[in-house]
Amino acid sequence: MRYKQDGDGNSNVEFDLPGQYTRVIRYHSPEYIVNMAKHMYDTYQIDFVGFLDENLMTMNTSSGGTWLKEICRLWHEYGLAPKPQYDEQGDLTGWTGIYWSGTSHTSLSNPEILKVMHEAGCSHLVYGYESFAPHVMKTVGKGATVKNNIRSFFYTLESGIRPIPNIIIGFPNEDFESLRQNMQAWDELGIIVKPHFATPYPGSEWFSVYRKTIENQYGGDLEAFLLDLGDASKPTAVISHNFNAIEIVGLREIMLTKNYRLMDAYEQTWRKNHNIPDGEPSTLYQDATKRNPYPKEVRA
């Protein structure tokens, strides 16, 4: 999203469209960040800091790999690196210093920087894995793969940091195959994740591409959609070509119970409802290699 002047000198908001992405990465200096943490520690005796909605690895890569290392070095220098305290039974009773956490990009994490972060007090990292289905990942636009997801998961665990996976369902090409692939990945990794819902936030490609459909789902009232937005933990405007809101909510519950039997049973019902014979892909989504894979309407 950016401001652009028209021929009359008026500023208008312009959103990115497919193939027309803009990106400027801005971030505070390590000194500024650590000084703020030190002030909060000395003044209010805080013991934890969360870097909310900050992609630590992206900013570190943008700095040439120096930004996070310098933050961690200063964390030690300023006496903020946490030191755990235990009772006679070996149970944790507290700590001095500050533990911290943030978000990370799956394709940018590596064992070297994760080890440095752990030693400076990083306790967990939130990863936007989004999906473990290859055909869905190709449409997300993050430049990450399922292999990246799995590799970063184990890199992080092995460093001593806890990886927190974020999964989304309801992508435009979400289908039964992708839902099962997510469930199978959870089984293989020994985790369970409550997925968020794909949400076309203003400024995203999805908002630009599906804007008319979004307005239709809210009776033409775009303001109502904006007021309905939250943290993607509830369905708002549906952009899935295969599932409506009721189906997405129900399928999430089936995923959480890892009930493959119910998933198989509903797929047969879904095929019957859409006149898709056995042997054909369970999807209404057009081939993403075509010039315009987005129909005028999706299922609300």
Residue pairs with C-beta under 8 A, 6 or more apart in sequence:
1 13
1 14
1 15
1 16
1 202
1 203
2 13
2 14
2 22
3 11
3 12
3 13
3 14
4 11
4 12
4 14
5 11
5 12
6 12
15 202
15 203
15 204
15 207
15 208
16 22
16 203
16 204
16 205
16 208
17 205
17 208
17 209
18 205
18 209
21 205
25 58
25 59
25 62
27 54
27 59
27 62
27 63
27 67
30 67
30 70
30 71
30 73
30 74
31 74
33 71
34 71
34 74
34 75
34 78
34 80
37 49
37 75
37 78
37 80
37 98
37 100
38 78
38 80
40 46
40 49
41 80
41 97
41 98
46 98
47 82
47 94
47 95
47 97
47 98
47 99
48 98
48 99
48 100
48 101
48 123
49 98
49 99
49 100
49 101
50 100
50 101
50 102
51 100
51 101
51 102
51 103
52 102
53 103
54 102
54 103
55 102
55 103
55 104
55 105
56 68
56 102
56 103
56 104
56 125
57 68
57 104
57 105
57 108
57 109
57 113
58 105
58 108
59 67
59 68
60 66
60 67
60 68
60 69
60 108
60 113
61 108
65 113
68 113
68 116
68 117
69 113
69 116
71 120
72 116
72 117
72 119
72 120
73 120
75 81
75 98
75 100
75 120
75 121
76 120
79 97
80 97
80 98
80 121
81 97
81 119
81 120
81 121
82 95
82 96
82 97
82 98
82 99
82 121
83 95
83 96
83 97
84 92
84 94
84 95
85 92
85 93
85 94
85 95
85 96
86 92
86 93
87 93
97 121
98 121
99 121
99 122
99 123
100 120
100 121
100 122
100 123
101 122
101 123
101 124
101 125
101 126
102 122
102 125
102 126
103 125
103 126
103 127
103 128
104 125
104 126
104 127
104 152
104 156
105 127
105 128
105 142
105 144
106 127
106 128
106 129
106 144
106 148
106 149
106 151
106 152
107 142
107 143
107 144
107 145
107 148
107 152
109 125
109 152
109 155
109 156
110 155
111 155
111 158
111 159
114 122
114 155
114 156
114 159
114 161
115 159
115 160
117 159
117 161
118 159
118 160
118 161
122 161
123 161
123 162
124 161
124 162
124 163
124 164
125 156
125 161
125 162
125 163
125 164
126 164
126 166
127 149
127 152
127 153
127 156
127 163
127 164
127 165
127 166
128 142
128 166
129 149
129 153
129 165
129 166
129 167
130 136
130 137
130 140
130 142
130 144
130 166
130 167
130 168
130 171
131 137
131 140
131 146
131 167
131 168
131 169
131 171
131 178
131 181
131 182
132 146
132 149
132 167
132 181
132 182
132 184
132 185
133 146
133 177
133 178
133 179
133 181
133 182
134 145
134 146
134 181
135 173
135 177
135 178
135 288
136 171
136 173
136 174
136 178
137 144
137 145
137 146
138 288
139 171
139 172
139 173
139 288
140 171
141 205
146 185
149 165
149 185
150 185
150 189
152 163
153 163
153 165
153 189
156 162
156 163
157 163
165 191
165 193
166 193
166 196
167 182
167 193
167 195
167 196
168 195
168 196
168 197
168 198
168 232
169 178
169 179
169 182
169 195
169 196
169 197
169 198
169 248
169 251
169 252
169 255
170 197
170 198
170 235
170 238
170 239
170 240
170 243
170 248
171 178
171 198
171 239
171 240
172 198
172 206
172 239
172 240
172 241
172 285
172 293
172 294
172 298
173 241
173 242
173 283
173 285
173 288
173 293
174 198
174 240
174 242
174 243
175 242
175 281
175 282
175 283
175 285
176 263
176 267
176 270
176 282
177 281
177 282
179 251
179 255
179 263
180 260
180 263
182 193
182 195
182 255
183 255
183 258
183 260
183 263
186 192
186 193
186 258
187 258
192 256
192 258
194 252
194 256
195 252
195 255
196 231
196 232
196 233
197 232
197 233
197 234
197 235
197 236
197 248
197 252
198 206
198 232
198 239
198 240
199 206
199 229
199 232
199 236
199 237
200 206
200 207
200 210
200 214
200 237
200 239
201 207
201 229
202 226
206 239
207 214
209 294
210 237
210 239
210 294
210 298
212 296
213 237
213 239
213 296
213 297
213 298
213 300
214 222
214 225
214 237
215 221
215 222
215 225
216 297
216 300
217 225
217 237
217 238
217 300
218 224
218 225
218 228
218 237
225 236
225 237
228 236
229 236
230 236
235 245
235 248
235 249
237 300
238 244
238 245
238 248
238 298
238 299
238 300
239 298
240 248
240 298
240 299
241 283
241 284
241 285
241 286
241 295
241 298
241 299
242 270
242 282
242 283
242 284
242 285
242 299
243 251
243 299
244 299
244 300
245 300
247 270
250 266
251 263
251 266
254 262
254 263
254 266
255 263
267 282
270 276
270 282
271 277
271 278
271 282
274 284
276 282
284 299
285 293
286 293
286 294
286 295
287 293
